[in-house]
Amino acid sequence: MWRALGPGVIFMALAQGSGELIFWPYTIAKYGLAFLFLLLPACLLQFPIIYEIGRYTLLTGESIFQGFIRLNRYCAVVLWILMTLSFLWFGAFAAAGGTSLAALTDLPEGWSRQQQTLFWAYLSMALFLAAILMSKVIYRLIEVFMWGVALFTVIGLLWASAHAEVLKALPDFLRGLIIPQWPMARPWDPADATKLLTAITFAGLGGFWTLFYSYWLRDKGSGMAFYMGRMTGPITGKPESIPDAGALPSHDDGLAHVPGWKRFMSWDIGIGVGGNILTTVLTCLLAYALLYPKGLLPQHYEIAVVQSRFFELSWGWWGKVAFLIIAAAFLSDTWLATVDAVSRIHTDCVYGFFPKARRFAYRKWYLFFLLLLTIITSVTVQLNEPGTLILISAVIGFVGTVIYSVALIFLNHVYLPRQLPAIARPGRVSLIFLLISCFAYVVLAVLYLLTLLGII
């Protein structure tokens, strides 16, 4: 089980770059504990969705987008278009990480804070791109880096939360985690409706980011994906890493592994979702204890800088430096994991929709999209401040979440069981939980639409 872990840890580390550092702390810092009770349900809603995404790859070895194409090509095209639009702005996460490095170094000297932020954003993109290009196995680079970010972040947040002022706020915070604390401490701002709904829907990854779990399982070699090969660095000159075909198990041996595969996935996703809950709760606790009393809000080009007060208050200047480094890591790493996964999805879709594209090696298409996305995000990162760009991406992902959640019902509980032996078919309990998550996301989408129309 320990050797198999990895995709869930990447999920945890990647999730730390959005809701945990931006939307939830903003909500808590502004409105106190009024909406905190929504946090745990919002995080747990993702578990059934992630499980179904992983189930398809574990049992077939295929990516989830290949499954959507098999289910209905028109639905898959719509999802591909939405995903493409959603990820035009993910360079904003590198810019958000740049806010930390700009505040930490104040370099280049004499530049404005915005110019410094963009400088560090571009530098981090360049370093990550070089790392991908020179990797022997790309997934291994992503996993090792994300393990480091996840552990460093959890230890750092626990360290900051040990401060006496934070511990003093803990009892009230824990009550707010379970029981709504009304009335709100400050008047409600209708402009925050989008941010609140985004915080709930993207508690964890959410949107098209959640689909990445399938690609991490595939390159980890989990379940039947063991026989599908792994992506090697585009400029290493080595072929894709594919296991020995002679290692394929017999039909009976393969069936014997299915219960173990299911236990592994529950364990792996539990690590991802549980770790995400822990880090989100800790950042919200720090926001409530240290930002809320002073009315400080993490936004604009000060997303991470404002929250460096967490550590500065606890441990002085060194604490501030430590937090800015942590924030830079788990905001910038979002670009690394996202540019890799989105390049894989585009390559997947090109192969699935255009058979003639297979004349070119998978790795060549991957390299094309990798470089194209780097160029696109280098341009879009300048269009607005990071928080706004991240919100635009989240809004588009909102629609996609509803569509692919419903598609998962038909893919895994109608289409796939016809192809599987009885021991591998999903049960009714998993279907019930999936339906609950789907219903919740549909309700959230309706609420979001009503806020856009000014009805609520």
JOBEL-V943699 format. One record per residue. RES is the residue in three letters. SS is DSSP state (H for helix, E for strand, C for the rest). PHI is phi in radians with two decimals (999 if undefined). PSI is psi as a letter, one per 30 degrees, with the letter a starting at -180 (999 if undefined). Layout:
BEGIN
RES,SS,PHI,PSI / RES,SS,PHI,PSI
END
This chain:
BEGIN
MET,C,999,e / TRP,C,-1.14,e / ARG,C,-1.16,e / ALA,C,-1.37,f / LEU,C,-1.05,l / GLY,C,2.82,e / PRO,H,-0.99,e / GLY,H,-1.16,e / VAL,H,-1.20,e / ILE,H,-1.09,e / PHE,H,-0.96,e / MET,H,-1.07,e / ALA,H,-1.16,e / LEU,H,-1.20,e / ALA,H,-1.14,f / GLN,C,-1.17,f / GLY,C,-1.64,f / SER,C,-2.23,d / GLY,H,-1.03,e / GLU,H,-1.16,e / LEU,H,-1.80,f / ILE,H,-2.04,d / PHE,H,-1.29,e / TRP,H,-1.19,e / PRO,H,-1.03,e / TYR,H,-1.06,e / THR,H,-1.10,e / ILE,H,-1.20,e / ALA,H,-1.11,f / LYS,H,-1.60,e / TYR,H,-2.01,g / GLY,C,1.18,b / LEU,C,-1.70,g / ALA,C,-1.05,e / PHE,C,-1.95,g / LEU,C,-1.09,e / PHE,C,-1.09,f / LEU,H,-1.44,f / LEU,H,-1.13,e / LEU,H,-1.08,e / PRO,H,-1.04,e / ALA,H,-1.10,e / CYS,H,-1.20,e / LEU,H,-1.24,f / LEU,H,-1.04,f / GLN,H,-1.33,f / PHE,H,-0.98,e / PRO,H,-1.07,e / ILE,H,-1.16,e / ILE,H,-1.09,e / TYR,H,-1.06,e / GLU,H,-1.20,e / ILE,H,-1.08,e / GLY,H,-1.18,e / ARG,H,-1.00,e / TYR,H,-1.08,e / THR,H,-1.20,e / LEU,H,-1.08,e / LEU,H,-1.57,f / THR,H,-2.03,f / GLY,C,1.43,f / GLU,C,-1.57,l / SER,C,-1.30,l / ILE,H,-1.16,e / PHE,H,-1.20,e / GLN,H,-1.10,e / GLY,H,-1.14,e / PHE,H,-1.09,e / ILE,H,-1.14,e / ARG,H,-1.12,e / LEU,H,-1.21,e / ASN,C,-2.83,j / ARG,H,-1.12,e / TYR,H,-1.19,e / CYS,H,-1.09,e / ALA,H,-1.13,e / VAL,H,-1.10,e / VAL,H,-1.04,e / LEU,H,-1.12,e / TRP,H,-1.10,e / ILE,H,-1.10,e / LEU,H,-1.07,e / MET,H,-1.10,e / THR,H,-1.06,e / LEU,H,-1.16,e / SER,H,-1.08,e / PHE,C,-1.75,g / LEU,C,-1.30,f / TRP,C,-2.01,g / PHE,C,-1.27,f / GLY,H,-1.09,f / ALA,H,-1.06,f / PHE,H,-1.23,e / ALA,H,-1.16,e / ALA,H,-1.16,e / ALA,H,-1.10,e / GLY,H,-1.13,e / GLY,H,-1.12,f / THR,H,-1.08,e / SER,H,-1.20,e / LEU,H,-1.20,e / ALA,H,-1.14,e / ALA,H,-1.19,e / LEU,H,-1.26,e / THR,H,-1.83,f / ASP,C,0.96,h / LEU,C,-2.12,l / PRO,C,-1.13,k / GLU,C,-1.13,k / GLY,C,1.56,f / TRP,C,-1.45,l / SER,C,-1.23,l / ARG,H,-1.07,e / GLN,H,-1.12,e / GLN,H,-1.13,e / GLN,H,-1.11,e / THR,H,-1.04,e / LEU,H,-1.16,e / PHE,H,-1.02,e / TRP,H,-1.21,e / ALA,H,-1.09,e / TYR,H,-1.15,e / LEU,H,-1.12,e / SER,H,-1.15,e / MET,H,-1.05,e / ALA,H,-1.11,e / LEU,H,-1.16,e / PHE,H,-1.16,e / LEU,H,-1.07,e / ALA,H,-1.07,e / ALA,H,-1.11,e / ILE,H,-1.13,e / LEU,H,-1.08,e / MET,C,-1.75,g / SER,C,-1.28,k / LYS,C,-1.29,e / VAL,C,-2.29,j / ILE,H,-1.10,e / TYR,H,-1.00,e / ARG,H,-1.10,e / LEU,H,-1.05,e / ILE,H,-1.06,e / GLU,H,-1.13,e / VAL,H,-1.09,e / PHE,H,-1.11,e / MET,H,-1.20,e / TRP,H,-0.99,e / GLY,H,-1.08,e / VAL,H,-1.09,e / ALA,H,-1.07,e / LEU,H,-1.14,e / PHE,H,-1.06,e / THR,H,-1.17,e / VAL,H,-1.07,e / ILE,H,-1.08,e / GLY,H,-1.12,e / LEU,H,-1.20,e / LEU,H,-1.10,e / TRP,H,-1.05,e / ALA,H,-1.15,e / SER,H,-1.27,f / ALA,C,-1.38,f / HIS,C,-1.15,k / ALA,H,-1.02,e / GLU,H,-1.15,e / VAL,H,-1.25,e / LEU,H,-1.09,e / LYS,H,-1.12,e / ALA,H,-1.49,f / LEU,H,-1.09,e / PRO,H,-1.00,e / ASP,H,-1.11,e / PHE,H,-1.11,e / LEU,H,-1.13,e / ARG,H,-1.12,e / GLY,H,-1.15,f / LEU,H,-1.19,f / ILE,H,-1.92,e / ILE,C,-2.02,k / PRO,C,-1.01,k / GLN,C,-1.83,i / TRP,C,-1.93,l / PRO,C,-1.30,l / MET,C,-1.16,k / ALA,C,-1.22,f / ARG,C,-2.26,l / PRO,C,-1.04,k / TRP,C,-1.24,k / ASP,C,-1.79,j / PRO,H,-0.96,f / ALA,H,-1.16,f / ASP,H,-1.54,f / ALA,H,-1.05,e / THR,H,-1.10,e / LYS,H,-1.13,e / LEU,H,-1.17,e / LEU,H,-1.13,e / THR,H,-1.16,e / ALA,H,-1.06,e / ILE,H,-1.23,e / THR,H,-1.20,e / PHE,C,-1.90,g / ALA,C,-1.26,j / GLY,C,1.97,b / LEU,C,-1.73,d / GLY,C,1.35,l / GLY,H,1.01,b / PHE,H,-1.31,f / TRP,H,-1.05,e / THR,H,-1.06,e / LEU,H,-1.16,f / PHE,H,-1.05,f / TYR,H,-0.97,e / SER,H,-1.07,e / TYR,H,-1.27,e / TRP,H,-1.20,e / LEU,H,-1.06,e / ARG,H,-1.13,e / ASP,H,-1.40,f / LYS,H,-1.22,f / GLY,C,1.49,h / SER,C,-1.39,k / GLY,H,1.04,b / MET,H,-1.20,f / ALA,H,-1.16,f / PHE,H,-1.00,f / TYR,H,-1.71,g / MET,C,-1.81,f / GLY,C,1.59,l / ARG,E,-2.23,k / MET,C,-1.32,k / THR,C,-1.75,l / GLY,C,-0.99,k / PRO,C,-1.06,f / ILE,C,-1.99,g / THR,C,-1.33,f / GLY,C,1.39,g / LYS,C,-1.75,k / PRO,C,-1.22,l / GLU,C,-1.06,k / SER,E,-1.43,j / ILE,C,-2.17,k / PRO,C,-1.06,l / ASP,C,-1.11,k / ALA,H,-1.08,f / GLY,H,-1.19,f / ALA,H,-1.50,f / LEU,C,-1.03,k / PRO,C,-1.36,l / SER,C,-1.24,l / HIS,H,-0.99,e / ASP,H,-1.16,e / ASP,H,-1.09,e / GLY,H,-1.07,e / LEU,H,-1.11,e / ALA,H,-1.12,f / HIS,H,-1.44,f / VAL,H,-0.99,e / PRO,H,-1.03,e / GLY,H,-1.16,e / TRP,H,-1.07,e / LYS,H,-1.14,e / ARG,H,-1.10,e / PHE,H,-1.03,e / MET,H,-1.16,e / SER,H,-1.09,e / TRP,H,-1.17,e / ASP,H,-1.15,e / ILE,H,-1.17,e / GLY,H,-1.05,e / ILE,H,-1.09,e / GLY,H,-1.13,e / VAL,H,-1.24,e / GLY,H,-1.11,e / GLY,H,-1.13,e / ASN,H,-1.14,e / ILE,H,-1.05,e / LEU,H,-1.04,e / THR,H,-1.18,e / THR,H,-1.17,e / VAL,H,-1.06,e / LEU,H,-1.17,e / THR,H,-1.17,e / CYS,H,-1.18,e / LEU,H,-1.05,e / LEU,H,-1.14,e / ALA,H,-1.11,e / TYR,H,-1.18,e / ALA,H,-1.35,e / LEU,H,-1.99,e / LEU,H,-1.66,e / TYR,H,-0.99,e / PRO,H,-1.07,f / LYS,H,-1.75,f / GLY,C,1.20,g / LEU,C,-1.55,k / LEU,C,-2.11,k / PRO,C,-1.38,j / GLN,C,-2.81,l / HIS,H,0.96,b / TYR,H,-1.52,g / GLU,H,-2.11,g / ILE,H,-0.92,e / ALA,H,-1.59,f / VAL,H,-1.12,e / VAL,H,-1.01,e / GLN,H,-1.39,f / SER,C,-1.12,f / ARG,H,-1.12,f / PHE,H,-0.87,e / PHE,H,-1.41,e / GLU,H,-1.12,e / LEU,H,-1.16,e / SER,H,-1.34,e / TRP,H,-2.32,g / GLY,H,1.34,a / TRP,H,-1.06,e / TRP,H,-1.12,e / GLY,H,-1.13,e / LYS,H,-1.09,e / VAL,H,-1.06,e / ALA,H,-1.06,e / PHE,H,-1.15,e / LEU,H,-1.10,e / ILE,H,-1.17,e / ILE,H,-1.04,e / ALA,H,-1.08,e / ALA,H,-1.06,e / ALA,H,-1.15,e / PHE,H,-1.52,g / LEU,H,-1.64,e / SER,H,-1.19,e / ASP,H,-1.12,f / THR,H,-1.07,e / TRP,H,-1.13,e / LEU,H,-1.01,e / ALA,H,-1.18,e / THR,H,-1.29,e / VAL,H,-1.11,e / ASP,H,-1.19,e / ALA,H,-1.17,e / VAL,H,-1.17,e / SER,H,-1.09,e / ARG,H,-1.15,e / ILE,H,-1.12,e / HIS,H,-1.06,e / THR,H,-1.11,e / ASP,H,-0.98,e / CYS,H,-1.21,e / VAL,H,-1.07,e / TYR,H,-1.11,e / GLY,H,-1.31,e / PHE,H,-1.65,f / PHE,C,-2.23,i / PRO,H,-0.96,e / LYS,H,-1.15,f / ALA,H,-1.14,f / ARG,H,-1.25,f / ARG,H,-1.14,f / PHE,C,-1.79,k / ALA,C,-1.05,k / TYR,H,-0.94,e / ARG,H,-1.16,e / LYS,H,-1.22,e / TRP,H,-1.11,e / TYR,H,-1.03,e / LEU,H,-1.09,e / PHE,H,-1.04,e / PHE,H,-1.22,e / LEU,H,-1.05,e / LEU,H,-1.22,e / LEU,H,-1.09,e / LEU,H,-1.15,e / THR,H,-1.10,e / ILE,H,-1.15,e / ILE,H,-1.07,e / THR,H,-1.22,f / SER,H,-1.18,f / VAL,H,-1.48,e / THR,H,-1.18,f / VAL,C,-1.13,f / GLN,C,-1.60,f / LEU,C,-1.31,f / ASN,C,-2.87,l / GLU,C,-1.25,l / PRO,H,-0.95,e / GLY,H,-1.03,e / THR,H,-1.17,e / LEU,H,-1.14,e / ILE,H,-1.11,e / LEU,H,-1.17,e / ILE,H,-1.04,e / SER,H,-1.07,e / ALA,H,-1.14,e / VAL,H,-1.09,e / ILE,H,-1.14,e / GLY,H,-1.12,f / PHE,H,-1.01,e / VAL,H,-1.12,e / GLY,H,-1.06,e / THR,H,-1.02,e / VAL,H,-1.10,e / ILE,H,-1.14,e / TYR,H,-1.31,f / SER,H,-1.13,e / VAL,H,-1.18,e / ALA,H,-1.07,e / LEU,H,-1.09,e / ILE,H,-1.06,e / PHE,H,-1.29,e / LEU,H,-1.20,e / ASN,H,-1.58,f / HIS,H,-2.02,f / VAL,H,-2.19,e / TYR,H,-1.30,e / LEU,H,-1.11,e / PRO,H,-0.99,f / ARG,H,-1.18,f / GLN,H,-1.73,f / LEU,C,-2.02,l / PRO,C,-1.23,l / ALA,H,-0.98,e / ILE,H,-1.13,f / ALA,H,-1.73,f / ARG,C,-1.33,k / PRO,C,-1.20,l / GLY,C,-1.66,l / ARG,H,-1.23,e / VAL,H,-1.08,e / SER,H,-1.13,e / LEU,H,-1.15,e / ILE,H,-1.08,e / PHE,H,-1.13,e / LEU,H,-1.12,e / LEU,H,-1.10,e / ILE,H,-1.08,e / SER,H,-1.11,e / CYS,H,-1.05,e / PHE,H,-1.06,e / ALA,H,-1.09,e / TYR,H,-1.22,e / VAL,H,-1.14,e / VAL,H,-1.07,e / LEU,H,-1.07,e / ALA,H,-1.13,e / VAL,H,-1.12,e / LEU,H,-1.05,e / TYR,H,-1.12,e / LEU,H,-1.07,e / LEU,H,-1.14,e / THR,H,-1.21,e / LEU,H,-1.12,e / LEU,C,-1.41,f / GLY,C,1.36,g / ILE,C,-1.34,e / ILE,C,-2.20,999
END
